[in-house]
Every structure is written in structure tokens, then in C-alpha cells.
């Protein structure tokens, strides 16, 4: 690949989380029994007429502004004509020559540099149904629940030059969309789908190579892997003196290869023409400004604010902002206990481990910010050891009890009074005279062994820092 430059453009299809579909009143809900969320409009029955969902427009305007796009105030829809069993009307209502937004950008951090990925267009359309293939019965079934779900397609310019950059762009785009609360962006549910166009050209060449469109990638890792395979395949094809075919290729997850599906369609193949059943309309500037006023803080804005307001490291801040709800949980915690760094350490450490183990998010976890910060404070003040604190956190989530209740019920409070700890230290020194002698000779690493012995005598309830201080003081006075 050293002689070639990879050129990638991405098309992201985003399902919007409105309560109803884009052109009818059917519920826009995932996971319902097949063909239970349909009506004459989304089934394309004769005589039915679409009505545009105003909430879809609001979501689209939010996305356009967040991606620094120009908003087209003149809204019209077009028919994209093609036949497929999951498309009941025989055409898809989409936008062709006048997308709702264009000429935007998204800045990504790739390696140590910040790069701007330009966005060519973002347009609205309706989703198709879903085909379910049953090899055992040798047939395919179709579920039209998804037909008519509102989609926004976001198309980049061919500004991406490596699979890693594509991965970084998708990660940043998903985070930005989640902050807008316009979609759950769940790839497993099909809420976010990505197609990739990839070509290669000789380094220094201006003309783009023949592209292949990659489909059937159900994760960002799969997108990256498919692009890596495809750039190598195209390079080997050219080096062998063969031509690249313009085609659509499918990613085979099991074999980790792309497979030719069909020749790539051009725009004229779809015979676009204006949608006659939807009247064009304009969006006034006042509506646009009202949407702009309610735009939430972007991930980049939150990142910069966290650095300044809470004096966190870039590493800690980056972890926190990756989950909008976790970042909100952190901020509420700081109102209960203004030790941001210590709260952050507990969130990205023990709490993150609990979330990963339980495979859940902070919003569904049985934990209140006030109770969590009370636990952090108790560990900070030496009432609990760090290890015991982690166990208490797990018990809090399991039982919905606060830290003090669990500590009292299980007798977990850390032993911290000097008189009790001094007696335990004296016993440990008498039982380990050789180790004590080594410490007195300057081998302070051996202190840890004595601390461990003292912790065993208290069943882990002693304050290890205090134990270490007392051991040093006792041995020096011997």
C-alpha cells in the first residue's frame, strides 16, 4: 500500500427516535411482533397519502446544526424508484437534489492530530421493511414494522484516508448524535447503519479511482476490518494489471472478506422525480433559531468545560464524556462531594467495572449520586478501606441500600483508633522479629509484609496507612 492512497467516503443511515413514523401515525418502536405496526400509508396501499411528521424536522435541524451544515429552508421530497420485496410501494420517499442540509463538517481526533471531515449532505428519507431469511424453510419473510421509520442519511466527502480514520469519524459522529438525543444509535437494532465507498489511487494522483461500496457491516470494528481488507484487495488487483470493477460488495464477518454482490447503481438508475403526494414547504428563520437555542452541549464543548471546571486530565475527561449519562452522573456527584478527581477515579474504576460486569448503563443501575458520593467520602476519610469500599458498592447496587446501612449490618467499618491498632502492631512485631529488624536496618519494603499481617488479624478492617505509620514509629523506638 506504500504506493497508493486510500480514499473513503461514508454514508451513515440514522433512525430517528420519534414516537411515530415519518409519514404516518404508526408507532416507531423496536422489537414488536412482525407486521403489527403498519397501516395503509406505510404499506403503500392504493389511495393512502403521507403526512410529514413535524418532530422529524426538528430532529433533522438539530443534526444539521450540530454538524455545522447549511440548512436548506426549502423542503421537498423525491421518489427514489426501485423494486425490492421490503419496499411495499415500489419506491422510497427520499430527498435528492435539495437535501435538508449540506456543506457541514465534523472534527475528529485521529492519533495526535485533529482532522476535519467534510460532510457533503444530510437528507431525510423513510426506511424500508426487513427481510428475514429462513434457510430451514427455504423461504424469506418480510416484516414491514420498520417501513416508514424516519431516517437521516449523512454523507461525507471522500476526505477519509485510512480505515482507522473511518473508525474515528464514526465513533465521534455517534457520540455527537447521542448527545443530541435524536437516536439511540444502536447498531444491533439497526438504528445506525453504515455503508462505505472506498477506492485507491497512486500517491500524488488527483483523479479518484474506481470505487466499491461496502455493505452489511454491523459494527464500527467491522467497518474498519472491511475497509482494511478492501484496500488490500484493490491494491493487489491493480498490481496484477487488472481493473477494479465498480460494484457493491458485502462484508462476510465469518470469513473476514468482502464478496461481490452486484454492479453499483448510479443516480439515474433510480429515476428520481419530485414526490407528488407531499407539498414542498419552507422553514422560516425563527424556527431554525428556536431549534438552535435548545441544542445541548456538544461532546467537544463538554470536554473543554470539564478540563477547565474540574481540573481533570484529558484522559479522565475523555472517558467521562464518552457516555452522556455517565458525565451527567459525575456532575451531580460533585454537587454532593466537591472532590472531582476522587469521584472521577471511582467512576472510571470500580463503578465502570460494575457497569461492564452487569452489562448495563448508569441510567438503569440501582445507584443514586448522593449514595455513591457518600461511599467515596467514607473511603476518603478512612472509615472504609478501598477494597471494602468496592465490596460495599457492589452490595449497594444489589440491595438498593446506602453505604452506612451496609456497613452497620456487616460490621465493615475500618478500625482506625490508634490504641487498638498499636496493640495489633505490637503483636505483629513480636511474631515477626526478623522482618522488624530488616526494617530497622533500612529495608522499608518489608513494612508491607507487616501491614499485611496486621490486616489479617483485623479481617481487613484496619486502616493500612495508619498501620504503616504506627509500624515505622514502633520499630524506630525499639
N, C-alpha and C positions, 0 to 999 in steps of 0.2 A: 504493500500500500504506500510505500515511500514515494512513488512516482505519481500518485493520484491524490486528488482532493475529494472527499465525500461531501455531497450536498443533500440536505434533508429538509423537507417541509412536513409539518404535522397538521393533521385535521382532527380536532377533538370534538366529539359529539356529546353534549351535556344535557341530561334530562333535568328539567326544572321542577322544583318541588312544590308546584301549585296544588291546590286541593282538587281541582278538576282539570280535564284535558284542554288542549289548546283551542279547539273549535266546537266543543260540546260540553255538556254538563256531567259527563261520566266521571266517576271518582278516579283520581290519579294515585292509586295505591298499589304498592308492590306485593306480590305473594298471594293474591286472591285466587280462588278456583278458576280454571280456564274459562274464558268467554262469559264471565259474569259481570264485567264492567264495560259493556258495549251498548250501543244504541244505533238507530238508523244513520246518524251522521258519521260516526267513526267506522261503521261497517260499509259506508258508501252506498246505501240503498237509494234507489231512484226517488227523486223528489225531495230528498233531505238537503238542508242548507247549513253551512257552517256559520258560527258566530265567534268572533275573536275574543279570547279571554284577556281582560284588561290587566290582570295580575302578571300574565306572561310578559306583557310590555314593560311593566315596572321592573321585573327581574332582568329583562334584556338591557334596559337602560342602565341598571346598576353595573352589570358586567361590562358594558361598553365604556362607562366612565372609569371603572377600576382598571381597565386595560388601556387607558389613555387614548381611546378611539374617538374619531369624529362621529358624531351621531347624525344620521340622516333623518331629518324631520318628516320627510315624505315616505310613508309606509305603504308598500304594496306587496302582494304575494303573487307567486307564479306557480304554474303547474309543471312539475317535472315528470314526464311521461315514461314509464317503463312497466313491464309486467313481471310480477313475481307473486307466488301464492300468498305471501304475508302482507301484500298490499291490496286490500279489498277493492279500492276504487280504480285500480289500474294506473294511478298517478299519485304523486306525493305533492302536497301543498308545501311550497318552499319559497325562498327568495333567490332571484338570480342576478339581475343587473343592478338592483338597488338594495343592497343589504342594509340592515338597520344600523350597522357600524362598520367603519373601515379605518385603515391607516393608524393603528394603535401600536403599542409595544409592551413588552414585559421584560424587566431586567432580572437576570439570573446571576447567581454566583457559581462559577464553574472553576474549580481549583482555587487559585488565589486571585482570580480576576473577576470583574463584573462585566457581563456582556448584555447588550440589548438585542432581544429577539423581536423583530418587527412583525406585527400582525396585519395581514392583508385585509381580512374581512371577518365579520361575525354576523351570521344571519339566523333567522328563525325558520323552523320547519316542524312538521309533525313526524313522529316516529312511526315505524311500520310495526306489524304484529311480530310474533315469534314462532319460528318453526321448531318443532320437536321431532327429531328423527328417532324412530324405534326400529333398530336392526332386527330384533327378535320377531316383530310382526311384519317386517319388510314394508314399512309404510312411514309416512311423515304426517304429523298432526300440526295444526296451526291454532295458536292461541291469540285472539285479537284484543286481549286486555290492554296490551301495550300500544295498539294502533291509536294514534291521536295524542299520545303523550307529547307534551311540548319539549322540543329540542332546540338548543342553540349550538350551531356549529362554528368553531373558532379555528381559523385557518392562518397559519404562519406564512411569512415569506420564506424562500429557501435560504435561510440565514444560519442554519444549524449545520455544523461541520464534523460532528462525531456522534456516535451512539451515546456517549456519556453526556454531551450537551443536551441531547434529546431527553435523556432521563432527568437531568437537572431542570430543564424547562417544564416538563410535565409535573414534577414534584412541586415546583414553585407555583405553577398555574393552579393545581389542585388546592394548595393551601390558600391562595388568594380567593378562589371561588367558595371555599368552605367558610372563610371569614365573612363573605357577603351573605351567607345563609340562603343561597339560591338553589342549592342541590346538596345531597349527601355525598356525592362524588364516589359512590360505592361501585367499584368496578365489578365486584362479584354479582351485584344485582343488575349490572348493565347501565347504571346511572351515568357512568363516564366511560366512553369508548374512544379508542384512538386508532386512526389509520395513518400510515407513514408513507410518504413518497421519497424515494432515495435514488440517486444517480451518482456516478463518479465521473471525473474529468481529469485530464492531465493537469498537473500543477502549473499555474500561470495561465491556463486557458480561460477565456471569458464565456464561451458558449457552454450551456449546460448539456450534460449527457442525456441519454435516453433513460427515462425513469421507470421504476417499478413501484406499484402501490402495494403495500403490505397490509393485510387484514388478519383478523382472528387472534389478536393479542390481548389477553385478559389481565395483564398486569404491567406495571412500568418496567419490571425486570424482563418480562417477555418482549416488550418493545425494544429494549436495549439489546437483548440477545438476538432478536430477529434482524435488527439493523447491522449488528456485527457480522452475522452470517452472510447477509445480503451484500455488504460492501466487499467482502472477500470473494463471494461468488462472481460478482460483476468484474472485479479486477482480474480474476483468473480467466473469465470468459474473454475479456479484451486482450489479455496477454497471449491467449491461444489463437488470436486472429479472428475471433468470431464477433458477431454483433449482438448487442443487448436488445432483447425484444421488449417493446412497451406493453406491459401486461399487469394484471392483478395477480398477486401471489399470496398464498395462505401460509401462516406460521404453524408448523407442526410441533407442538410442545414436547411430545414424547421423543421424537427423533431429533429435535433441535435443528430443523432445517425449514426453508421456505419451499413451497410447492406451487407450480404454475396452476392458476385457476381459469383465467380467461384473458383475452386481449383487453386492454384498457379502453374504456369508453371515453369519448370526447363530449364536450358540452352539447354539440349539435345532435348527438345521438339521443338526447333526452327530449328534443323538440319542445323546449321551454316556450310558454306563452303566458300572458297575464291571467291570473285566476279570475274568472268571470263572476264567481259567486261571492267574492269579498270586495267591497268597495274600498279603494285607496283612501287614506286619510292622512292628516298631518298631526305632528306632535308639537305643541306650542312651547316656547322657551320657558314659560312659567312652570310647566310640567317637568321639564328637564332639570330646572333649578331646584324644584321641590325634591326630586329624587337625589340630586347631588348633596343636598343638606342632610339627608338621612344615611349617607354612605358611612358604613362603620370604619373604624381604624383598620388600615391595611397591615399585613404582616410586617412589611418593612418599617412602617411608622411605629408599630408596637415594639419592634426590635430596638430601634433607636431610643425610644422613650424608656424602655426597661434598662438599657445601658446607663442612661443618664439618671433616671429617678431612683433606681435600686442599686446602682453601682455593682452590677453583676458582670461576670466575664462574658465575652462573646460566645464562648462555648455553652455556658449555662443558659444564656438568653436564647440561643438558637434552639436548644432542646425545649424550653418552655413554650416558645411561640409556635412550635410545630402542631400543637393542639390548642385551638382557640379556647375550649372549655377548661383545659388544664391551666392555661395562662390566667383565665378569669378566677379560677380556684386559688391560684397563687396570690393574686392581688387581694382577694378577700381575706386570705390568711394573714397578710401583712397588716390589715386593719386591726387584727386581734393581738398580734405579737410582732412589733416592728423590727424584727431581725431577719431581713430579706434573705441574706446569704444562707443562714441556718435553715430557714424554711425551704429555700430552693434545694439545698443539699438533701433534705428529707424527701422532697417531691421527686427529684430525678434519681434518687437512690431507692430507699425502702418502699415508697409509695409506687414508683414506677414498676418495681419488681412485683408488687401485689397486683397491679393492673395487668401486667403481662401474664402472670401465672393464672389469673382468673379470666383472661381474655375478655376484658371489658373496658369501658371508658369511665372517666371520672364522674360523668353525669348519672350513671347507673350504679355507681358504687355507694355503699351504705356508709357515707362519711361526711360529716359536717366540718366546714373550715374551722369553726371555733373549737371543736373537739380535737381536730388534728393539731392545731397550734398549741393547745393545752398540753398535748403529749410531747411536742417538740420542746416546749418550755420546761417540762418536768425533766427531760433528759439533759437539757442545757443547764439546769440548776443542780444536777447531781442526784435528784430524787430517784431516777431510774438509770441503769446502765444503758449503753447504746444497744446492746444485744437484747436486753429485756424490753427496751422500748420497741424494737422491731416486732417482738412477740406480742406485745400489747396492741400494736397497730393491727396486726392480723386478727386478734380477738375482737377489737372494736368493730372491724368490718363484718366479722361473722355474727356478732351478737347485738349490734346497734347500741352497745353500752359505751359510756365515756371512759376515759383513761382512769380516772380516780376510782370509779366503781370496780373496774377490773383489778386494779392494784390492791384495793381493800379486800376483795373477795379471794384473791390468790396469794395475798401476803407478799407482794412483789417489791415493796418499797426498798430502795437501796439503803444499806447500812452505812451511815456517814459520820456518826458521832465518834469523836477521837478516842474516848475511853474504851469503847468496845473494840475498835479497830486496833488500838495499841496492844490489848491483851492477845488478840489473834496474831499480830505480828510477832510478839514475844514468843509465842508457841512455835511459830514457823521458824524463827531464827534458831531456837533451841534444837529443833528437829533437823535443821539443815546447816550445821556449824561450818562445814567445808565451803558451802556456797556463800555464807555470810563472810567468811574470811577472804574469799576471792573478791567480793565486792569492796571490802575494806582495803584491799590491795589496788583497787582502781578499776577492776573489771565490772563496770556498771551494767553491762549487758545481762549479767546474771540476776539483776534485780527483777527482770521479767519472770524468771522462774519462781522466785519467792512470791511475787504478786499472784501468780497462777495458783500456788499452793494455798495462799490465803483466800483466794476466790473460791477454791474448792470447799474450804471449811465453812464458808457462808452461803454455799449453794448458789454462787454467782451474784449474791445480793450486795456485796461490798462495793464501795466506790474505788475503782482501780487506781485513779490518780492519787487519791488520799493515801491508799495503801503504799504506793511507791514513795511518796513524800515521807511517810512515817518510817518505812524501812530504811531509807537513807539516814534519817535523823537518828534512829535507834542504833544502827551499826556504827555511825560516826562517834557515838557516845560510849560505845563498848570499850 
